[in-house]
Amino acid sequence: MLKRLPHPHVPAEYSPGSRRRAAELQRFLARLHDALEPIRPVPPVTLYVLDEHDWRRFTRLPYGYPFQRSKPGENSGVFAPLRYPDRLLERLTHVFAEAARRGGRLPGPLAVFLDLMIAHEYAHAVAVAWGLRARVRWVDEFLANYLYMLALYRSDRDLYAQARAWAELARRLEPQRRSLGGFERYPRRPLGEQLWFQGVFTLEAARMIEESGDRFVRRLLEAAPLARRDLHRKLLAAEPGLRAFFRTFGEKVT
């Protein structure tokens, strides 16, 4: 049976033996909450810290990859493992070693990189709560990167710098398909390609945050909801600098 760790904004449920990690991650996500709350109220998001046995009760996803479940008007949850399995660390080591051979270097322990993914999943929950889910995969991923980087920028500049450094490393990977349309059509693309897209998204988000703070998300909130038919128009109205970003993927922008 899961145990509980109360909190007004990030209540936690955790497997036996996970209390210390649950408390650490709870404090981490609470700082992100506090950084985003001035923009618009953020409803509670439950943190689940699970061992492999309990993980299987909630999902068929491989153990170790953080994920979230969110629906408008319902309780949201972010799921994190008690520990990262060796098989996951080995996969990431192999992929990032390829990036390092292209001139990069590891910014720190892989566990820190994976904990940043938990922040990314929390940002997905915030985007849903704020009515910013576009149901276009690359847009939803980009917005999650923007929101978690914005929260880090406001709450922990050292960790923000680490997240930026991981993104710089991931950008050194070379995908076979780099179109945004391909990102939609091939969700099960190789891990290295997934990391390349997330790295490029993160670096563009960092540029926007460093140049104009939270202006982008405030403009999107004014323009919400984000419907597919006028999505590009609303994105460009909120941030005209995205035109150059789209060209990174070979997209034509009108």
DOBAMAR-353468 format. One record per residue (C-alpha): x, y, z; residue in three letters. Coordinates in steps of 0.5 Angstrom, whole numbers, padded with zeros to 4 digits, always signed. Layout:
# DOBAMAR-353468
XYZALA;...
//
This chain:
# DOBAMAR-353468
+0000+0000+0000MET;+0003+0007-0002LEU;+0004+0012+0004LYS;+0002+0019+0004ARG;+0006+0026+0004LEU;+0002+0031+0005PRO;+0003+0038+0001HIS;-0002+0044-0001PRO;+0001+0044-0008HIS;+0005+0037-0009VAL;+0002+0032-0005PRO;+0006+0025-0005ALA;+0004+0018-0005GLU;+0010+0013-0005TYR;+0012+0006-0004SER;+0015+0003+0002PRO;+0022+0005+0003GLY;+0021+0011-0002SER;+0020+0017+0003ARG;+0027+0021+0003ARG;+0026+0021-0005ARG;+0019+0023-0005ALA;+0021+0029+0000ALA;+0026+0031-0004GLU;+0022+0031-0011LEU;+0016+0034-0007GLN;+0021+0040-0005ARG;+0023+0040-0012PHE;+0017+0041-0016LEU;+0014+0045-0010ALA;+0019+0050-0012ARG;+0017+0050-0019LEU;+0010+0051-0017HIS;+0012+0057-0013ASP;+0016+0060-0019ALA;+0009+0059-0024LEU;+0004+0061-0019GLU;+0005+0068-0020PRO;+0003+0067-0028ILE;-0004+0064-0026ARG;-0006+0059-0020PRO;-0003+0052-0021VAL;-0008+0047-0018PRO;-0005+0041-0014PRO;-0001+0036-0018VAL;+0000+0029-0014THR;+0007+0026-0014LEU;+0008+0019-0014TYR;+0015+0016-0013VAL;+0014+0008-0014LEU;+0018+0002-0014ASP;+0018-0003-0020GLU;+0012-0007-0017HIS;+0008-0001-0015ASP;+0010+0002-0022TRP;+0006-0004-0026ARG;+0000-0002-0022ARG;-0001+0004-0026PHE;+0002+0003-0033THR;+0005-0001-0038ARG;+0011+0004-0039LEU;+0018+0001-0038PRO;+0020+0002-0031TYR;+0024+0009-0030GLY;+0022+0013-0035TYR;+0018+0019-0032PRO;+0011+0020-0034PHE;+0004+0024-0033GLN;-0003+0024-0033ARG;-0007+0030-0034SER;-0014+0031-0036LYS;-0018+0038-0035PRO;-0022+0039-0029GLY;-0019+0032-0026GLU;-0013+0031-0021ASN;-0006+0031-0025SER;-0001+0026-0023GLY;+0007+0026-0024VAL;+0010+0019-0024PHE;+0017+0018-0022ALA;+0021+0012-0020PRO;+0025+0010-0014LEU;+0031+0009-0017ARG;+0033+0009-0025TYR;+0034+0002-0027PRO;+0041+0000-0030ASP;+0038-0001-0037ARG;+0036+0006-0038LEU;+0042+0009-0035LEU;+0046+0004-0040GLU;+0042+0007-0046ARG;+0043+0014-0044LEU;+0050+0013-0043THR;+0051+0010-0050HIS;+0047+0016-0054VAL;+0050+0021-0050PHE;+0057+0018-0051ALA;+0055+0019-0059GLU;+0054+0026-0058ALA;+0060+0027-0054ALA;+0064+0024-0060ARG;+0061+0030-0064ARG;+0065+0035-0059GLY;+0060+0035-0053GLY;+0061+0033-0046ARG;+0057+0030-0040LEU;+0054+0036-0036PRO;+0053+0032-0030GLY;+0050+0025-0027PRO;+0045+0022-0031LEU;+0040+0022-0025ALA;+0040+0029-0025VAL;+0038+0029-0033PHE;+0033+0024-0031LEU;+0030+0028-0025ASP;+0030+0034-0030LEU;+0025+0030-0034MET;+0020+0030-0028ILE;+0020+0037-0028ALA;+0018+0037-0036HIS;+0013+0032-0034GLU;+0010+0037-0028TYR;+0010+0042-0034ALA;+0006+0038-0038HIS;+0001+0038-0032ALA;+0001+0045-0031VAL;+0000+0046-0039ALA;-0006+0042-0039VAL;-0009+0046-0032ALA;-0008+0052-0036TRP;-0012+0050-0042GLY;-0005+0050-0046LEU;-0006+0043-0049ARG;-0006+0044-0056ALA;-0006+0036-0058ARG;-0001+0037-0063VAL;+0005+0033-0060ARG;+0011+0037-0062TRP;+0007+0044-0059VAL;+0005+0040-0053ASP;+0013+0038-0052GLU;+0015+0045-0054PHE;+0011+0048-0048LEU;+0013+0043-0043ALA;+0020+0045-0044ASN;+0018+0052-0044TYR;+0015+0052-0038LEU;+0019+0048-0034TYR;+0025+0052-0036MET;+0022+0058-0034LEU;+0020+0055-0027ALA;+0028+0053-0027LEU;+0030+0060-0029TYR;+0026+0063-0023ARG;+0028+0058-0018SER;+0034+0055-0019ASP;+0039+0058-0024ARG;+0045+0053-0023ASP;+0040+0047-0025LEU;+0037+0052-0031TYR;+0044+0052-0033ALA;+0045+0045-0033GLN;+0038+0043-0036ALA;+0041+0048-0042ARG;+0048+0044-0042ALA;+0044+0038-0043TRP;+0040+0041-0049ALA;+0046+0043-0052GLU;+0049+0036-0052LEU;+0043+0033-0054ALA;+0043+0038-0060ARG;+0049+0035-0063ARG;+0046+0028-0064LEU;+0044+0028-0072GLU;+0037+0025-0073PRO;+0035+0022-0080GLN;+0028+0026-0080ARG;+0028+0033-0077ARG;+0021+0035-0079SER;+0016+0037-0074LEU;+0011+0033-0079GLY;+0016+0027-0078GLY;+0016+0028-0070PHE;+0008+0027-0070GLU;+0008+0021-0075ARG;+0014+0017-0072TYR;+0013+0018-0064PRO;+0017+0011-0063ARG;+0023+0014-0066ARG;+0030+0012-0064PRO;+0032+0015-0057LEU;+0037+0019-0060GLY;+0032+0023-0065GLU;+0028+0024-0059GLN;+0033+0027-0055LEU;+0035+0032-0061TRP;+0028+0034-0061PHE;+0028+0036-0054GLN;+0034+0039-0054GLY;+0032+0044-0060VAL;+0026+0045-0056PHE;+0029+0047-0050THR;+0034+0051-0053LEU;+0029+0055-0056GLU;+0025+0056-0050ALA;+0031+0058-0046ALA;+0033+0064-0052ARG;+0025+0066-0051MET;+0026+0066-0043ILE;+0033+0070-0043GLU;+0030+0075-0048GLU;+0023+0076-0046SER;+0022+0073-0039GLY;+0015+0070-0039ASP;+0012+0074-0045ARG;+0010+0068-0049PHE;+0006+0064-0044VAL;+0002+0070-0042ARG;+0001+0072-0049ARG;-0001+0064-0051LEU;-0006+0065-0045LEU;-0009+0071-0047GLU;-0010+0067-0054ALA;-0012+0060-0051ALA;-0015+0055-0053PRO;-0010+0053-0058LEU;-0014+0050-0064ALA;-0010+0046-0069ARG;-0013+0050-0075ARG;-0010+0057-0073ASP;-0004+0054-0068LEU;+0002+0057-0072HIS;-0002+0064-0073ARG;-0002+0064-0065LYS;+0005+0062-0064LEU;+0008+0067-0068LEU;+0003+0072-0065ALA;+0006+0070-0058ALA;+0013+0070-0061GLU;+0015+0072-0068PRO;+0022+0070-0067GLY;+0019+0063-0068LEU;+0020+0064-0075ARG;+0027+0062-0075ALA;+0026+0056-0070PHE;+0021+0053-0075PHE;+0026+0054-0081ARG;+0031+0049-0077THR;+0026+0043-0078PHE;+0025+0045-0086GLY;+0018+0048-0085GLU;+0015+0054-0089LYS;+0012+0059-0085VAL;+0007+0064-0088THR;
//
